[in-house]
């Protein structure tokens, strides 16, 4: 559910999301650990354990609000995720139009194959 639906109609600005995540042993052994956010409006900066891990912004993509609104965000976070501890995931989101924020589920995908965004779709449903 987006910001607009949570009682913040017309809000345009930044918001933060925080979550802790323990990587299960069976996933920690995989070559790739993808953080896959099904939909974020619009720009997103992801930090893992306090380190910048991924950026999807107008500047980094060359795309517009309409291109990024509601689009998934996924990247291989293996480099930043540590097994055996509670990892802190922080996502800074900026919103200019539409629902705003992270408004669909997110998941962790562990795999030994390198995946494109389209290939990660098979794990979503």
N, CA, C and O atoms as a GROMACS GRO file, in nm:
protein
  500
    1UNK      N    1   0.085  -0.116   0.000
    1UNK     CA    2   0.000   0.000   0.000
    1UNK      C    3   0.091   0.124   0.000
    1UNK      O    4   0.181   0.134   0.083
    2UNK      N    5   0.067   0.215  -0.090
    2UNK     CA    6   0.150   0.335  -0.103
    2UNK      C    7   0.119   0.442  -0.001
    2UNK      O    8   0.019   0.435   0.071
    3UNK      N    9   0.206   0.542   0.004
    3UNK     CA   10   0.189   0.654   0.098
    3UNK      C   11   0.054   0.722   0.081
    3UNK      O   12  -0.012   0.756   0.180
    4UNK      N   13   0.014   0.742  -0.044
    4UNK     CA   14  -0.112   0.811  -0.072
    4UNK      C   15  -0.229   0.740  -0.002
    4UNK      O   16  -0.321   0.805   0.047
    5UNK      N   17  -0.225   0.607   0.000
    5UNK     CA   18  -0.332   0.528   0.060
    5UNK      C   19  -0.319   0.513   0.211
    5UNK      O   20  -0.410   0.463   0.277
    6UNK      N   21  -0.206   0.556   0.266
    6UNK     CA   22  -0.183   0.542   0.410
    6UNK      C   23  -0.207   0.673   0.484
    6UNK      O   24  -0.164   0.689   0.599
    7UNK      N   25  -0.275   0.766   0.420
    7UNK     CA   26  -0.310   0.890   0.488
    7UNK      C   27  -0.219   1.007   0.458
    7UNK      O   28  -0.220   1.106   0.531
    8UNK      N   29  -0.140   0.997   0.352
    8UNK     CA   30  -0.050   1.107   0.315
    8UNK      C   31  -0.078   1.155   0.173
    8UNK      O   32   0.013   1.158   0.090
    9UNK      N   33  -0.202   1.191   0.144
    9UNK     CA   34  -0.234   1.234   0.007
    9UNK      C   35  -0.156   1.360  -0.030
    9UNK      O   36  -0.144   1.453   0.050
   10UNK      N   37  -0.104   1.360  -0.150
   10UNK     CA   38  -0.031   1.477  -0.199
   10UNK      C   39   0.111   1.488  -0.149
   10UNK      O   40   0.182   1.582  -0.185
   11UNK      N   41   0.156   1.393  -0.063
   11UNK     CA   42   0.292   1.400  -0.011
   11UNK      C   43   0.393   1.372  -0.122
   11UNK      O   44   0.382   1.270  -0.191
   12UNK      N   45   0.488   1.459  -0.138
   12UNK     CA   46   0.600   1.438  -0.231
   12UNK      C   47   0.727   1.463  -0.151
   12UNK      O   48   0.745   1.570  -0.094
   13UNK      N   49   0.813   1.366  -0.147
   13UNK     CA   50   0.936   1.381  -0.070
   13UNK      C   51   1.003   1.247  -0.047
   13UNK      O   52   0.985   1.153  -0.125
   14UNK      N   53   1.080   1.239   0.061
   14UNK     CA   54   1.157   1.120   0.093
   14UNK      C   55   1.096   1.044   0.209
   14UNK      O   56   1.036   1.102   0.299
   15UNK      N   57   1.113   0.914   0.206
   15UNK     CA   58   1.074   0.828   0.316
   15UNK      C   59   1.179   0.718   0.330
   15UNK      O   60   1.250   0.686   0.235
   16UNK      N   61   1.187   0.661   0.448
   16UNK     CA   62   1.283   0.555   0.476
   16UNK      C   63   1.209   0.429   0.521
   16UNK      O   64   1.108   0.436   0.591
   17UNK      N   65   1.261   0.316   0.480
   17UNK     CA   66   1.212   0.184   0.523
   17UNK      C   67   1.331   0.110   0.583
   17UNK      O   68   1.442   0.116   0.531
   18UNK      N   69   1.307   0.040   0.694
   18UNK     CA   70   1.412  -0.038   0.760
   18UNK      C   71   1.361  -0.178   0.788
   18UNK      O   72   1.245  -0.197   0.825
   19UNK      N   73   1.449  -0.276   0.770
   19UNK     CA   74   1.414  -0.415   0.798
   19UNK      C   75   1.541  -0.491   0.832
   19UNK      O   76   1.647  -0.463   0.775
   20UNK      N   77   1.532  -0.585   0.925
   20UNK     CA   78   1.645  -0.673   0.950
   20UNK      C   79   1.620  -0.805   0.879
   20UNK      O   80   1.505  -0.845   0.859
   21UNK      N   81   1.728  -0.870   0.841
   21UNK     CA   82   1.718  -0.991   0.761
   21UNK      C   83   1.832  -1.084   0.798
   21UNK      O   84   1.949  -1.046   0.790
   22UNK      N   85   1.799  -1.204   0.840
   22UNK     CA   86   1.899  -1.308   0.862
   22UNK      C   87   1.899  -1.398   0.739
   22UNK      O   88   1.794  -1.446   0.696
   23UNK      N   89   2.017  -1.419   0.682
   23UNK     CA   90   2.028  -1.503   0.563
   23UNK      C   91   2.030  -1.649   0.607
   23UNK      O   92   2.122  -1.689   0.678
   24UNK      N   93   1.930  -1.729   0.566
   24UNK     CA   94   1.930  -1.870   0.603
   24UNK      C   95   2.053  -1.941   0.548
   24UNK      O   96   2.104  -1.905   0.442
   25UNK      N   97   2.102  -2.042   0.620
   25UNK     CA   98   2.222  -2.113   0.580
   25UNK      C   99   2.215  -2.166   0.437
   25UNK      O  100   2.313  -2.160   0.363
   26UNK      N  101   2.098  -2.219   0.399
   26UNK     CA  102   2.086  -2.277   0.264
   26UNK      C  103   2.098  -2.171   0.155
   26UNK      O  104   2.139  -2.201   0.043
   27UNK      N  105   2.064  -2.047   0.187
   27UNK     CA  106   2.082  -1.938   0.088
   27UNK      C  107   2.222  -1.879   0.095
   27UNK      O  108   2.276  -1.837  -0.007
   28UNK      N  109   2.280  -1.874   0.214
   28UNK     CA  110   2.414  -1.816   0.230
   28UNK      C  111   2.517  -1.888   0.144
   28UNK      O  112   2.616  -1.827   0.103
   29UNK      N  113   2.494  -2.016   0.117
   29UNK     CA  114   2.588  -2.094   0.037
   29UNK      C  115   2.575  -2.066  -0.114
   29UNK      O  116   2.660  -2.109  -0.192
   30UNK      N  117   2.472  -1.997  -0.154
   30UNK     CA  118   2.450  -1.968  -0.297
   30UNK      C  119   2.545  -1.860  -0.346
   30UNK      O  120   2.594  -1.778  -0.268
   31UNK      N  121   2.572  -1.860  -0.477
   31UNK     CA  122   2.663  -1.762  -0.537
   31UNK      C  123   2.603  -1.623  -0.545
   31UNK      O  124   2.676  -1.523  -0.543
   32UNK      N  125   2.470  -1.615  -0.554
   32UNK     CA  126   2.402  -1.486  -0.568
   32UNK      C  127   2.288  -1.477  -0.467
   32UNK      O  128   2.215  -1.574  -0.444
   33UNK      N  129   2.275  -1.359  -0.406
   33UNK     CA  130   2.164  -1.329  -0.315
   33UNK      C  131   2.099  -1.201  -0.364
   33UNK      O  132   2.148  -1.091  -0.338
   34UNK      N  133   1.989  -1.216  -0.434
   34UNK     CA  134   1.919  -1.101  -0.492
   34UNK      C  135   1.816  -1.045  -0.395
   34UNK      O  136   1.731  -1.119  -0.345
   35UNK      N  137   1.824  -0.917  -0.368
   35UNK     CA  138   1.715  -0.847  -0.302
   35UNK      C  139   1.622  -0.800  -0.413
   35UNK      O  140   1.665  -0.729  -0.504
   36UNK      N  141   1.498  -0.839  -0.405
   36UNK     CA  142   1.401  -0.814  -0.512
   36UNK      C  143   1.279  -0.744  -0.453
   36UNK      O  144   1.199  -0.805  -0.382
   37UNK      N  145   1.266  -0.615  -0.484
   37UNK     CA  146   1.151  -0.535  -0.442
   37UNK      C  147   1.055  -0.531  -0.561
   37UNK      O  148   1.093  -0.483  -0.668
   38UNK      N  149   0.934  -0.579  -0.544
   38UNK     CA  150   0.841  -0.592  -0.656
   38UNK      C  151   0.798  -0.459  -0.715
   38UNK      O  152   0.774  -0.451  -0.836
   39UNK      N  153   0.787  -0.354  -0.634
   39UNK     CA  154   0.746  -0.223  -0.686
   39UNK      C  155   0.786  -0.113  -0.589
   39UNK      O  156   0.756  -0.119  -0.470
   40UNK      N  157   0.854  -0.011  -0.642
   40UNK     CA  158   0.892   0.106  -0.564
   40UNK      C  159   0.861   0.230  -0.648
   40UNK      O  160   0.891   0.235  -0.767
   41UNK      N  161   0.800   0.330  -0.584
   41UNK     CA  162   0.774   0.460  -0.648
   41UNK      C  163   0.863   0.562  -0.579
   41UNK      O  164   0.851   0.575  -0.457
   42UNK      N  165   0.946   0.634  -0.642
   42UNK     CA  166   1.000   0.607  -0.772
   42UNK      C  167   1.151   0.579  -0.760
   42UNK      O  168   1.198   0.473  -0.799
   43UNK      N  169   1.225   0.676  -0.706
   43UNK     CA  170   1.368   0.656  -0.690
   43UNK      C  171   1.395   0.578  -0.561
   43UNK      O  172   1.320   0.588  -0.464
   44UNK      N  173   1.505   0.500  -0.561
   44UNK     CA  174   1.538   0.421  -0.442
   44UNK      C  175   1.689   0.410  -0.426
   44UNK      O  176   1.763   0.389  -0.522
   45UNK      N  177   1.731   0.423  -0.302
   45UNK     CA  178   1.870   0.402  -0.263
   45UNK      C  179   1.867   0.296  -0.154
   45UNK      O  180   1.802   0.314  -0.051
   46UNK      N  181   1.938   0.185  -0.176
   46UNK     CA  182   1.935   0.073  -0.082
   46UNK      C  183   2.070   0.065  -0.011
   46UNK      O  184   2.176   0.068  -0.073
   47UNK      N  185   2.064   0.054   0.122
   47UNK     CA  186   2.182   0.040   0.206
   47UNK      C  187   2.172  -0.094   0.279
   47UNK      O  188   2.066  -0.130   0.330
   48UNK      N  189   2.284  -0.166   0.284
   48UNK     CA  190   2.288  -0.292   0.358
   48UNK      C  191   2.398  -0.279   0.463
   48UNK      O  192   2.514  -0.256   0.431
   49UNK      N  193   2.359  -0.295   0.588
   49UNK     CA  194   2.451  -0.282   0.700
   49UNK      C  195   2.526  -0.149   0.696
   49UNK      O  196   2.646  -0.142   0.724
   50UNK      N  197   2.453  -0.044   0.660
   50UNK     CA  198   2.508   0.091   0.660
   50UNK      C  199   2.588   0.129   0.537
   50UNK      O  200   2.633   0.243   0.526
   51UNK      N  201   2.606   0.038   0.444
   51UNK     CA  202   2.682   0.066   0.322
   51UNK      C  203   2.589   0.086   0.204
   51UNK      O  204   2.492   0.011   0.189
   52UNK      N  205   2.616   0.185   0.118
   52UNK     CA  206   2.536   0.198  -0.003
   52UNK      C  207   2.556   0.075  -0.092
   52UNK      O  208   2.668   0.039  -0.125
   53UNK      N  209   2.445   0.011  -0.128
   53UNK     CA  210   2.452  -0.113  -0.206
   53UNK      C  211   2.393  -0.098  -0.346
   53UNK      O  212   2.436  -0.166  -0.439
   54UNK      N  213   2.294  -0.011  -0.361
   54UNK     CA  214   2.227   0.000  -0.491
   54UNK      C  215   2.156   0.134  -0.501
   54UNK      O  216   2.103   0.186  -0.402
   55UNK      N  217   2.155   0.190  -0.621
   55UNK     CA  218   2.083   0.315  -0.648
   55UNK      C  219   2.003   0.301  -0.776
   55UNK      O  220   2.055   0.260  -0.880
   56UNK      N  221   1.875   0.337  -0.766
   56UNK     CA  222   1.792   0.350  -0.886
   56UNK      C  223   1.733   0.490  -0.880
   56UNK      O  224   1.634   0.514  -0.811
   57UNK      N  225   1.794   0.581  -0.954
   57UNK     CA  226   1.751   0.720  -0.953
   57UNK      C  227   1.740   0.770  -1.096
   57UNK      O  228   1.779   0.703  -1.191
   58UNK      N  229   1.684   0.890  -1.108
   58UNK     CA  230   1.679   0.952  -1.241
   58UNK      C  231   1.820   0.968  -1.296
   58UNK      O  232   1.844   0.944  -1.414
   59UNK      N  233   1.913   1.010  -1.210
   59UNK     CA  234   2.051   1.033  -1.253
   59UNK      C  235   2.120   0.903  -1.293
   59UNK      O  236   2.191   0.900  -1.394
   60UNK      N  237   2.101   0.796  -1.216
   60UNK     CA  238   2.173   0.671  -1.244
   60UNK      C  239   2.115   0.593  -1.362
   60UNK      O  240   2.185   0.512  -1.423
   61UNK      N  241   1.987   0.616  -1.393
   61UNK     CA  242   1.922   0.540  -1.501
   61UNK      C  243   1.894   0.622  -1.625
   61UNK      O  244   1.878   0.567  -1.734
   62UNK      N  245   1.886   0.755  -1.610
   62UNK     CA  246   1.845   0.839  -1.722
   62UNK      C  247   1.696   0.830  -1.752
   62UNK      O  248   1.650   0.877  -1.856
   63UNK      N  249   1.621   0.769  -1.660
   63UNK     CA  250   1.477   0.751  -1.681
   63UNK      C  251   1.398   0.859  -1.609
   63UNK      O  252   1.451   0.931  -1.525
   64UNK      N  253   1.269   0.868  -1.643
   64UNK     CA  254   1.180   0.969  -1.587
   64UNK      C  255   1.092   0.909  -1.477
   64UNK      O  256   1.096   0.788  -1.451
   65UNK      N  257   1.014   0.994  -1.412
   65UNK     CA  258   0.919   0.949  -1.310
   65UNK      C  259   0.831   0.839  -1.366
   65UNK      O  260   0.813   0.735  -1.302
   66UNK      N  261   0.775   0.860  -1.484
   66UNK     CA  262   0.686   0.761  -1.545
   66UNK      C  263   0.754   0.628  -1.571
   66UNK      O  264   0.690   0.522  -1.562
   67UNK      N  265   0.883   0.631  -1.603
   67UNK     CA  266   0.956   0.507  -1.627
   67UNK      C  267   0.980   0.428  -1.498
   67UNK      O  268   0.973   0.305  -1.497
   68UNK      N  269   1.007   0.500  -1.389
   68UNK     CA  270   1.044   0.434  -1.264
   68UNK      C  271   0.925   0.403  -1.173
   68UNK      O  272   0.934   0.314  -1.088
   69UNK      N  273   0.814   0.474  -1.190
   69UNK     CA  274   0.698   0.455  -1.103
   69UNK      C  275   0.648   0.311  -1.109
   69UNK      O  276   0.609   0.262  -1.215
   70UNK      N  277   0.650   0.245  -0.995
   70UNK     CA  278   0.597   0.109  -0.985
   70UNK      C  279   0.687   0.001  -1.040
   70UNK      O  280   0.650  -0.116  -1.038
   71UNK      N  281   0.804   0.037  -1.090
   71UNK     CA  282   0.895  -0.063  -1.147
   71UNK      C  283   0.966  -0.138  -1.034
   71UNK      O  284   0.993  -0.081  -0.928
   72UNK      N  285   0.998  -0.266  -1.058
   72UNK     CA  286   1.071  -0.341  -0.956
   72UNK      C  287   1.215  -0.292  -0.944
   72UNK      O  288   1.270  -0.228  -1.034
   73UNK      N  289   1.274  -0.323  -0.829
   73UNK     CA  290   1.415  -0.294  -0.803
   73UNK      C  291   1.477  -0.425  -0.757
   73UNK      O  292   1.431  -0.485  -0.660
   74UNK      N  293   1.580  -0.470  -0.826
   74UNK     CA  294   1.647  -0.592  -0.788
   74UNK      C  295   1.796  -0.580  -0.813
   74UNK      O  296   1.840  -0.518  -0.910
   75UNK      N  297   1.874  -0.641  -0.724
   75UNK     CA  298   2.018  -0.641  -0.741
   75UNK      C  299   2.078  -0.754  -0.657
   75UNK      O  300   2.016  -0.803  -0.562
   76UNK      N  301   2.199  -0.793  -0.692
   76UNK     CA  302   2.270  -0.897  -0.620
   76UNK      C  303   2.336  -0.835  -0.497
   76UNK      O  304   2.429  -0.756  -0.509
   77UNK      N  305   2.287  -0.870  -0.380
   77UNK     CA  306   2.334  -0.813  -0.254
   77UNK      C  307   2.432  -0.905  -0.180
   77UNK      O  308   2.465  -0.879  -0.064
   78UNK      N  309   2.479  -1.010  -0.245
   78UNK     CA  310   2.569  -1.108  -0.182
   78UNK      C  311   2.689  -1.039  -0.116
   78UNK      O  312   2.730  -1.077  -0.006
   79UNK      N  313   2.745  -0.940  -0.182
   79UNK     CA  314   2.864  -0.870  -0.134
   79UNK      C  315   2.840  -0.804   0.002
   79UNK      O  316   2.934  -0.791   0.081
   80UNK      N  317   2.719  -0.763   0.030
   80UNK     CA  318   2.689  -0.687   0.152
   80UNK      C  319   2.623  -0.770   0.262
   80UNK      O  320   2.638  -0.740   0.380
   81UNK      N  321   2.550  -0.874   0.224
   81UNK     CA  322   2.479  -0.955   0.324
   81UNK      C  323   2.575  -1.051   0.394
   81UNK      O  324   2.654  -1.119   0.329
   82UNK      N  325   2.566  -1.055   0.525
   82UNK     CA  326   2.655  -1.138   0.607
   82UNK      C  327   2.575  -1.252   0.669
   82UNK      O  328   2.473  -1.229   0.734
   83UNK      N  329   2.622  -1.376   0.650
   83UNK     CA  330   2.552  -1.488   0.715
   83UNK      C  331   2.576  -1.487   0.865
   83UNK      O  332   2.679  -1.439   0.913
   84UNK      N  333   2.480  -1.540   0.940
   84UNK     CA  334   2.495  -1.555   1.083
   84UNK      C  335   2.467  -1.431   1.166
   84UNK      O  336   2.483  -1.435   1.288
   85UNK      N  337   2.426  -1.322   1.104
   85UNK     CA  338   2.393  -1.200   1.179
   85UNK      C  339   2.260  -1.144   1.127
   85UNK      O  340   2.210  -1.184   1.022
   86UNK      N  341   2.206  -1.050   1.203
   86UNK     CA  342   2.090  -0.976   1.154
   86UNK      C  343   2.143  -0.861   1.068
   86UNK      O  344   2.205  -0.768   1.119
   87UNK      N  345   2.118  -0.869   0.940
   87UNK     CA  346   2.157  -0.764   0.847
   87UNK      C  347   2.050  -0.656   0.848
   87UNK      O  348   1.931  -0.686   0.854
   88UNK      N  349   2.093  -0.531   0.843
   88UNK     CA  350   1.998  -0.420   0.838
   88UNK      C  351   1.988  -0.369   0.695
   88UNK      O  352   2.087  -0.330   0.634
   89UNK      N  353   1.866  -0.371   0.643
   89UNK     CA  354   1.837  -0.320   0.510
   89UNK      C  355   1.765  -0.186   0.530
   89UNK      O  356   1.664  -0.180   0.600
   90UNK      N  357   1.817  -0.081   0.468
   90UNK     CA  358   1.752   0.050   0.472
   90UNK      C  359   1.730   0.094   0.328
   90UNK      O  360   1.819   0.084   0.244
   91UNK      N  361   1.610   0.142   0.301
   91UNK     CA  362   1.577   0.189   0.166
   91UNK      C  363   1.524   0.332   0.177
   91UNK      O  364   1.426   0.358   0.247
   92UNK      N  365   1.590   0.422   0.108
   92UNK     CA  366   1.545   0.562   0.099
   92UNK      C  367   1.469   0.575  -0.033
   92UNK      O  368   1.523   0.544  -0.140
   93UNK      N  369   1.347   0.620  -0.025
   93UNK     CA  370   1.261   0.632  -0.142
   93UNK      C  371   1.216   0.777  -0.156
   93UNK      O  372   1.184   0.843  -0.057
   94UNK      N  373   1.215   0.826  -0.279
   94UNK     CA  374   1.157   0.958  -0.305
   94UNK      C  375   1.036   0.940  -0.394
   94UNK      O  376   1.031   0.852  -0.480
   95UNK      N  377   0.939   1.025  -0.371
   95UNK     CA  378   0.809   1.012  -0.435
   95UNK      C  379   0.766   1.146  -0.493
   95UNK      O  380   0.765   1.248  -0.423
   96UNK      N  381   0.729   1.145  -0.620
   96UNK     CA  382   0.680   1.267  -0.684
   96UNK      C  383   0.536   1.252  -0.732
   96UNK      O  384   0.460   1.350  -0.735
   97UNK      N  385   0.497   1.129  -0.768
   97UNK     CA  386   0.360   1.108  -0.816
   97UNK      C  387   0.320   0.963  -0.792
   97UNK      O  388   0.405   0.878  -0.767
   98UNK      N  389   0.191   0.934  -0.800
   98UNK     CA  390   0.143   0.797  -0.785
   98UNK      C  391   0.132   0.756  -0.640
   98UNK      O  392   0.110   0.839  -0.552
   99UNK      N  393   0.146   0.626  -0.615
   99UNK     CA  394   0.124   0.570  -0.482
   99UNK      C  395   0.229   0.613  -0.380
   99UNK      O  396   0.195   0.647  -0.267
  100UNK      N  397   0.353   0.612  -0.420
  100UNK     CA  398   0.462   0.649  -0.330
  100UNK      C  399   0.508   0.534  -0.243
  100UNK      O  400   0.428   0.459  -0.189
  101UNK      N  401   0.640   0.520  -0.232
  101UNK     CA  402   0.698   0.423  -0.141
  101UNK      C  403   0.712   0.284  -0.199
  101UNK      O  404   0.699   0.262  -0.320
  102UNK      N  405   0.739   0.190  -0.109
  102UNK     CA  406   0.746   0.048  -0.144
  102UNK      C  407   0.605  -0.005  -0.124
  102UNK      O  408   0.556  -0.010  -0.011
  103UNK      N  409   0.540  -0.044  -0.231
  103UNK     CA  410   0.398  -0.078  -0.216
  103UNK      C  411   0.362  -0.220  -0.259
  103UNK      O  412   0.244  -0.255  -0.263
  104UNK      N  413   0.462  -0.300  -0.291
  104UNK     CA  414   0.441  -0.444  -0.312
  104UNK      C  415   0.549  -0.518  -0.233
  104UNK      O  416   0.646  -0.455  -0.189
  105UNK      N  417   0.534  -0.649  -0.213
  105UNK     CA  418   0.631  -0.722  -0.132
  105UNK      C  419   0.774  -0.720  -0.187
  105UNK      O  420   0.798  -0.681  -0.302
  106UNK      N  421   0.865  -0.761  -0.103
  106UNK     CA  422   1.004  -0.779  -0.141
  106UNK      C  423   1.046  -0.918  -0.094
  106UNK      O  424   0.984  -0.975  -0.004
  107UNK      N  425   1.152  -0.972  -0.156
  107UNK     CA  426   1.200  -1.103  -0.114
  107UNK      C  427   1.349  -1.117  -0.141
  107UNK      O  428   1.408  -1.039  -0.215
  108UNK      N  429   1.407  -1.217  -0.078
  108UNK     CA  430   1.546  -1.253  -0.099
  108UNK      C  431   1.549  -1.380  -0.181
  108UNK      O  432   1.483  -1.478  -0.146
  109UNK      N  433   1.625  -1.380  -0.291
  109UNK     CA  434   1.636  -1.497  -0.378
  109UNK      C  435   1.782  -1.542  -0.376
  109UNK      O  436   1.871  -1.465  -0.412
  110UNK      N  437   1.806  -1.666  -0.335
  110UNK     CA  438   1.939  -1.724  -0.340
  110UNK      C  439   1.947  -1.821  -0.455
  110UNK      O  440   1.864  -1.911  -0.467
  111UNK      N  441   2.048  -1.805  -0.540
  111UNK     CA  442   2.062  -1.890  -0.657
  111UNK      C  443   2.209  -1.898  -0.698
  111UNK      O  444   2.288  -1.809  -0.667
  112UNK      N  445   2.244  -2.005  -0.767
  112UNK     CA  446   2.379  -2.016  -0.820
  112UNK      C  447   2.389  -1.962  -0.962
  112UNK      O  448   2.498  -1.952  -1.017
  113UNK      N  449   2.276  -1.926  -1.020
  113UNK     CA  450   2.278  -1.868  -1.154
  113UNK      C  451   2.265  -1.716  -1.147
  113UNK      O  452   2.192  -1.663  -1.063
  114UNK      N  453   2.336  -1.648  -1.235
  114UNK     CA  454   2.322  -1.503  -1.245
  114UNK      C  455   2.190  -1.476  -1.316
  114UNK      O  456   2.163  -1.533  -1.421
  115UNK      N  457   2.108  -1.389  -1.259
  115UNK     CA  458   1.973  -1.367  -1.311
  115UNK      C  459   1.954  -1.224  -1.360
  115UNK      O  460   2.007  -1.129  -1.303
  116UNK      N  461   1.879  -1.212  -1.466
  116UNK     CA  462   1.831  -1.082  -1.511
  116UNK      C  463   1.702  -1.053  -1.435
  116UNK      O  464   1.648  -1.140  -1.366
  117UNK      N  465   1.653  -0.932  -1.448
  117UNK     CA  466   1.526  -0.897  -1.385
  117UNK      C  467   1.415  -0.988  -1.434
  117UNK      O  468   1.332  -1.033  -1.355
  118UNK      N  469   1.412  -1.016  -1.562
  118UNK     CA  470   1.308  -1.103  -1.619
  118UNK      C  471   1.318  -1.244  -1.562
  118UNK      O  472   1.215  -1.308  -1.537
  119UNK      N  473   1.440  -1.294  -1.541
  119UNK     CA  474   1.455  -1.428  -1.485
  119UNK      C  475   1.412  -1.434  -1.338
  119UNK      O  476   1.362  -1.537  -1.293
  120UNK      N  477   1.429  -1.325  -1.265
  120UNK     CA  478   1.384  -1.322  -1.125
  120UNK      C  479   1.233  -1.329  -1.114
  120UNK      O  480   1.180  -1.370  -1.010
  121UNK      N  481   1.163  -1.288  -1.219
  121UNK     CA  482   1.016  -1.295  -1.219
  121UNK      C  483   0.964  -1.434  -1.184
  121UNK      O  484   0.860  -1.446  -1.121
  122UNK      N  485   1.035  -1.539  -1.224
  122UNK     CA  486   0.988  -1.676  -1.199
  122UNK      C  487   0.981  -1.708  -1.050
  122UNK      O  488   0.908  -1.798  -1.010
  123UNK      N  489   1.058  -1.636  -0.968
  123UNK     CA  490   1.056  -1.660  -0.824
  123UNK      C  491   0.946  -1.580  -0.753
  123UNK      O  492   0.914  -1.608  -0.637
  124UNK      N  493   0.891  -1.482  -0.820
  124UNK     CA  494   0.796  -1.390  -0.755
  124UNK      C  495   0.661  -1.453  -0.726
  124UNK      O  496   0.595  -1.413  -0.629
  125UNK      N  497   0.619  -1.547  -0.805
  125UNK     CA  498   0.481  -1.596  -0.790
  125UNK      C  499   0.476  -1.745  -0.774
  125UNK      O  500   0.368  -1.802  -0.760
   0.00000   0.00000   0.00000
